[in-house]
Amino acid sequence: MGERGTARRRLRDIALALGVGMTLVAGVAACSSPSDGGAAAETGESDGSRAITGEITVFAAASLTGTFTELASDFEAAYPGTTVTLNFAGSSDLVTQIVEGAPADVFASADTTNMAKLADSDLLDGSSTDFATNTLEIAVPSSNPAKIASLDDLARAGVKTVICAPQVPCGSATVAIEKASGVHIQPVSEESSVTDVLGKVTSGEADAGLVYLTDVRAAGDTVVGIPFDESAEAVNTYPIATLRGASEPDVARAFVAHIASPAGQKVLAAAGFGAP
């Protein structure tokens, strides 16, 4: 009987130990992943990133009109609850507007010089990010009435050439090309944005214009693009930055990241922009 009593006590102890262990396991399980998932759902987090909402205004160089319109639409689809308002103009004009207090949250320039002006004025929220490059190309009407074939032809007497004003990125690139090549162009007009130059060509008011390669592509068959080797002397780098005092800084930073992302780079490359 003594042995039987001892055996029973051992079985009872084992049963009690198992019962306590199962209770502890059940308690740990009840306090684990379900509550974590619920917290993530409540905060709107997905894959470790917090959901963002709000409206931002993006000031961007005129040469970015097509790509940024597409990228803004993609961004709004990726971040439901966000709205991106776009304002396109020459980079120098946009800088003037921002310095004078125009409500902008993000600035994308067609050159580093105009971005540096905002940095010097302490108007950037952190540093800028280079996201693309671009080069100039000669644009002529589809019929090419002046028979333009090279950069030298733009300096011929009687050829009506339109270029950007020197303070505009496409204009400063033109100046650099003229200095490097020795070709001096006597334009019939200097425009405040590259899209204005292209407009003069497509309307037939000019025999040729110096615009970005990307603008020639976007114009389709309304113009013919003539590449020239001297364009390599002036490659424009495009930077983008969140502005100090942005109304929705999280949305602004997310938009900047979207432009620099692989998806953003794919859209830019398709339009003819080079890598930064």
N, C-alpha and C positions, 0 to 999 in steps of 0.2 A: 504493500500500500504506500510506503514511503516513496518508492520509485515512481509510482503512478502520480502521486501528488506533485512531485518535483516536475514531472513531464508536463502536467497540466499547467503548472505555474509558468513554465517556459513558453508553452503555446500561447497563454494569455498575454505574456509580455511582448511576444512577437506581434500578436494581433494589435495590441495597443500602439506599438511603434509604427506599424504600417498605417494605422488610422491617422496618426499625427502627421506622418509624411504626406499622405494623400491630401490632408487638409491644407498643409503648407503649399503644395503644388497648385491646388485649386485657387488659393488666395493670390499667389503670384500671377497666375494666368488671368485672374479677374482684374489685376491692376496693370496689365501690360498693354499690348498693341491697340485694342479697341479704343481706349481713351486717347492714345496718341493720334490715331486716325481722326477721331472726332475733333481734336484741337486743331489739326491741320485743316480740316474742312471748314471749321468756324472762322479761321483767320484767312481763308482763301489761298493758302499756300499750296503749291504744286511743284514737286521736284525741288523743294528747297527755296523757291523764289516766291516772294510776296506779291499778291495781285495788286496792280496799280490801276487807278482811275483818275480822270481829270483831263482838262484841255490845255494844250500848249500851242504857242505860235512860233513857227520856224521861219526865220529870215534866211533865204538861200540865194546864191548866185543865179543869174538868169539862165546860165548854161545847164543848170540842174533841173530845169522845169519838168521835163519828161520823166526823168528817173525818180526825183523826189515825190512827184505826184503818185507814181506807182508804189514807192516805198512807204509813203504815208498811209496809203490804203492797206498795204500789207501789215503795217504796224497796228492799225486800228483793228484789223481782223485778229491779230495775234493777242491783242490786249483789249478785250471787250470793255467798254466803259471809258475808253480814251478817245479824244478828238484832236486831230492835228490840223491847224490852220496854217496855210503856206503863204508867204509873201516873197515874190521873186523880183529881183532888180539887179542892177550892177552892184558888185561887192562894195565899191567905194560909197555909193549912194546909201546902201544899207547900213554901213558903218556910221555915216552921218546921222541917219535916223535913230540908230541905237544910242549914240552919244548924246543926242538931243532928247532922249527919254522915251522913245517909241517902245511900246510894250512888246518885248520879244523874249523868248525863253531859250532858243537855240539859234546859233548863227553858223552857217556853212559858207565859206568863202572860196572863190576861185583862185586865190593865191594866199601865201603866208604873210605878205606885207600888210594886207588889210586886217587880218586876224591879229597881227602884232599890235596894230593901233588900239584895238580893244584891250589887249593884255596890258599895254602901257597905261591905259586909262583905268586899270584895275576893274574891268567890267566882266571878266571871265570867272566862272566858278571852277577853279582848278585849271588844268592845262588843256590845250586843244589836242585833237587826234587827227592825224593825216589819214584820209580815206580813199583818195584817188589822185590820178594825174591826167593831164590833157595836153594836147599840142595843137598848133594852128594848122589850118589847111585853107587853100584858096577855094572860095565858092564862086561859081559863075552861073548865069542863067543856063537852062538846059540846052539852049541853042548856041551858047558861047559866042555871042556876036563879035567880041573883040579878039577872038582866037587866042585866048590866054593859054599858055602851056607851061609857064615857069614863073618864078618870083620876079625875074628880070622884066617880064612883060608888064608887071604892074607899074613900072616906072616909065613906060613908053608914053610919049606925048599923045594926048587925046584919049587915053584910057581912063574911064571914070571908075576910080577905086574908092571904096569906103572902108574905113578902119575904125577901131574903138579909140576913144580918147585916152591919152597917156595914163590918167589916174585909174582907169579901169584895168583889171588884170589882163584882158585880151589886148588892151592897148599897150601896156607895159611890155608884154611879150612881143608885140610888133616892133616896138622901139629896140628891144634887145636883138631881134633878128636883123633889123636894118643895120645896126652897128656891126654885128658879126659878119654880115654878108657884103656890106658896102653898097647895098641897093637902097636908094632913097626914094620913098613913095610920096607923091604929091596928091593927097586924097581930096576928093570933092566934098567930103564931110567926115567928121569924127563923131561917133555915136557914144551914148552913155551906157550901152549894154550890147553884148554880142548878138542878142536877138534883134536889136534894132538894125545892126549891120546886115544881118541875114534878110530882114524885111526889105531893105533897099535893093538887095540883089533879086529876090523873088518877085518884086514888083516891077523890075526892069529899070529902076532908077539908076542902077549902077551896073557897070560891066563886070565888076569883080569885088569881092570883099574878103577880108581876112577874118575867119571865124574858127571856132574849134572843130576838130574832126567830128566830135559828137553831134554838133549842130548840123553838119552836112548830112550825117546819117539820119538824123531825126527829120530832116526836110524831105527825105524821099527823092522822088524823081523831079521835084520842082527846081533843083539845082544839081550841078555836077561838081564833085570835089576833085581838086587837083593837088595831090601831095607834093611837097618839095623838101629836099634834103635839109635846107637851112632851118626847118622847123625844130630840129633837134637842139638848136642853140637856145631855145626857150621852152622848157617843159614846166608847165604850171602844176604845182602841188596844191591839192584841195584839203584844207583842214576844217574840222567841225568842233564846236564846243558848246557846253551849257553856259548860259549867262548868269552872272551874279543877280540874285533877287528874282530868279525864275518863280513864277506863280505855283508851278507843280514840279519841283526839282526832281522828284523820283521819276516822273513821266519823261521829263527832259533828258535825264541821264539814260533812261531805257531807250529812248529814240536814238541818241548818239550811239549807243551800243549796237542797236539794230542796223544802223548804217554801216558800221565797221564789221558786222558779223558776216559769216560766209554767205548767208542768204542775200544780204545787202550788196556784198561784193559781186555776186553773180548778176544781179540786176544792172549794176554799174558797168561791168565788163561787157554785157550784152549790148549796151548802148555805145561802146567804144572807149570807155574810160580805161586808163591804165591802172596798174596796181600802185599803191602809195609807196 
